[in-house]
Amino acid sequence: MRLISSSNEIVYQTLVKRFEIPKDSKYPTVSVLGNDFNASSFHIQSHAENKQILQIKNRVNRLNEFMGSLDEVFGEYMKKTFGDWYKGREVDDVNFEIDVSALTDEEKEKALKLFPQMQIHIILPIFKNAFDNARTKQKVQPFHLPYRDSGESIYLFEGDNALQVFFTMKFDTHVDRELGELFLQEMKDAKRVNTRELSHAPPVAYTSGSVPSDLAGTGLDIVEKSNEKNYSFVSLSLFDRHIAEDSVFSTVEKILFLRPYLEYHLKCSKAYMHIRFRDRVRTLLQNLEASKDTSGVEKVKRTASGKFLSSQIQSERSKA
């Protein structure tokens, strides 16, 4: 399996090119639209009146729906992390402004680290609030994150010994479903390998076709009974080491990118199979072409029972 980066390369390269322009030079107009994982999008553009200012807007799918009462917590985190660059939230849009001409080298490095991963920072306060409550032994309010229009969501609630994170995954075709279950089974079995790298990884479990009892008992808005056969349910168990203060960003990053990671490998697997299919067909056609008789000499042909072919008999009679 290959790892995919959570840092958006388009955002990174756009900022790098902007930062390389000398301060006393004329700044050209820039307007970059793009999509990110989990149906989010971004727009980077020059300010209408001052082109030295970059306006960045990141739209997270259904952000306003699951923000709820955490708007104040969200604002505090964004101001602490992005400082004066953060300009507030409007429904599903989070707005930023950067005065490029006023940036120091340290601030440029900070911007290049933060903005390519702004999708994670936007979602992180919701998980961080739950992690903080769990660390201080306070009640963790269950919540679900409807991050895809296909009905897929991320659920978080307090289990007996750990925080439970559930994913509902809907695969478009039976091929995707079969391949997806193979990858998920590999993730589940990986914990059996006694290696130092995997010793601290959270346990993974999955079921298909029916809502797990742990998730059904939370009272959260889950898929309807009539549709649950179309979904797979993946769970992660987060222990104290996963929700420690210095591990929050890494944990949230892996939670948000589990589904894109799986989807990426599904597409790669199908592409690889199609390449193998085409190579196999090409080889068969080449063998078929090589088996043709190009000598021009007419040969006696018989059927499997030893009889002459009817076309050959007609040919002999016409010669006679």
URBELLIN-V522884 format. One record per residue. PSI is psi in degrees with one decimal (NA if undefined). NEAR is the number of other C-alpha atoms within 12 Angstrom. Layout:
PSI,NEAR  PSI,NEAR
This chain:
144.3,13  148.2,11  144.4,14  146.7,20  141.8,19  -4.3,32  126.1,24  116.3,27  -32.4,20  -43.6,24  -43.8,36  -49.3,26  -35.5,20  -43.7,28  -39.9,35  -47.0,22  -35.7,18  -39.3,34  -22.4,30  -12.2,18  126.8,18  147.6,16  -31.0,18  5.4,11  166.5,14  128.1,13  123.9,25  161.2,19  136.7,19  140.6,23  109.4,22  121.5,23  139.9,20  165.2,23  150.8,22  -176.1,29  160.1,33  40.5,32  26.7,25  162.0,31  166.1,28  158.1,33  119.4,29  123.5,34  158.5,32  148.8,28  142.3,22  -34.1,14  -25.5,12  105.1,20  -8.5,25  -13.6,29  128.0,29  131.3,36  126.4,33  125.5,37  125.5,37  121.5,42  120.1,33  127.0,37  120.2,32  31.6,26  -44.8,32  -28.1,25  -41.3,18  1.8,29  -43.4,31  -129.9,18  5.8,16  14.7,25  -39.0,25  -43.1,17  -40.6,23  -47.6,31  -41.6,29  -43.1,20  -44.4,24  -39.9,32  -37.1,23  -36.3,15  -45.9,23  -11.7,30  -136.4,20  -11.6,19  -28.9,29  126.8,32  15.6,21  173.1,27  138.1,25  101.5,19  -108.9,20  -1.5,27  133.8,26  126.4,36  142.3,33  156.3,36  135.4,31  122.7,36  97.9,28  -36.4,32  -19.5,24  3.3,19  139.4,25  171.2,15  -38.1,15  -39.3,12  -33.8,22  -42.8,24  -40.0,17  -43.3,22  -39.7,36  -20.6,29  -37.2,25  -50.7,29  -36.0,43  -17.7,32  27.2,34  -26.5,39  -41.1,40  -43.0,35  -29.5,35  -39.0,47  -27.5,44  -41.2,36  -30.0,32  -44.8,40  -39.1,46  -37.9,33  -41.7,33  -40.1,35  -41.4,39  -42.0,27  -38.7,23  -39.2,32  -35.1,24  13.1,15  28.8,15  166.1,13  132.1,17  118.9,25  120.9,27  144.7,30  161.7,32  145.7,35  99.0,37  82.3,33  -2.9,35  143.8,25  -14.6,16  1.2,19  3.2,25  141.2,32  162.6,35  129.7,39  141.2,41  131.1,40  168.0,36  122.8,31  -168.1,26  -44.7,12  -2.8,13  166.1,25  136.1,36  128.9,39  121.0,42  142.2,44  133.5,42  126.7,41  128.1,42  120.8,32  139.0,29  -36.1,18  166.4,14  -26.4,13  -46.2,16  -38.9,27  -44.7,26  -44.7,20  -40.3,25  -41.1,38  -32.1,31  -44.8,19  -42.7,28  -36.6,34  -36.6,22  -38.8,20  -40.2,27  -42.9,24  -16.9,20  -29.5,22  -19.2,20  -19.7,17  120.7,15  81.8,12  157.0,11  -35.5,11  -33.0,11  -2.4,17  -28.4,14  4.7,20  144.6,27  144.1,30  143.0,29  136.7,29  152.9,27  151.3,32  163.2,29  143.4,27  -17.5,24  144.8,24  127.5,32  147.9,26  -35.3,15  -41.6,25  -36.7,32  -27.4,20  3.3,15  -19.5,24  7.9,17  164.2,23  104.2,24  170.0,33  149.4,32  153.4,17  -36.7,15  -19.0,12  -6.3,20  -21.2,24  -18.0,20  -0.6,27  152.4,35  148.9,34  118.5,39  135.0,41  145.0,37  140.9,33  118.0,32  121.1,36  -177.3,26  -37.3,25  -24.5,22  -23.0,33  12.8,30  156.4,22  -40.7,22  0.1,15  -0.8,22  -50.1,30  -45.5,29  -41.0,24  -47.3,32  -38.5,36  -45.0,30  -33.3,27  -48.2,38  -26.0,38  10.3,29  -46.2,34  -46.9,34  -35.7,26  -44.5,27  -43.5,36  -39.7,27  -45.2,24  -28.4,25  -45.1,29  -40.7,19  -40.2,19  -43.9,23  -38.5,20  -41.1,14  -42.1,14  -40.3,16  -38.2,14  -43.6,14  -40.1,14  -47.3,14  -40.2,14  -39.8,14  -44.9,14  -40.3,14  -41.4,14  -42.1,14  -40.3,14  -38.2,14  -41.5,13  -39.6,12  -40.8,12  -37.3,12  -23.5,11  -8.2,11  142.7,11  115.9,11  10.5,10  -26.0,8  -6.5,7  125.7,7  128.8,11  152.8,12  128.1,16  136.6,15  158.1,14  179.9,12  -26.0,8  -3.0,8  -3.9,9  155.0,13  149.9,17  141.8,17  -36.9,14  -34.6,15  -37.6,18  -43.2,16  -39.6,12  -41.5,14  -39.1,14  -38.6,10  -31.5,9  -36.0,8  NA,7
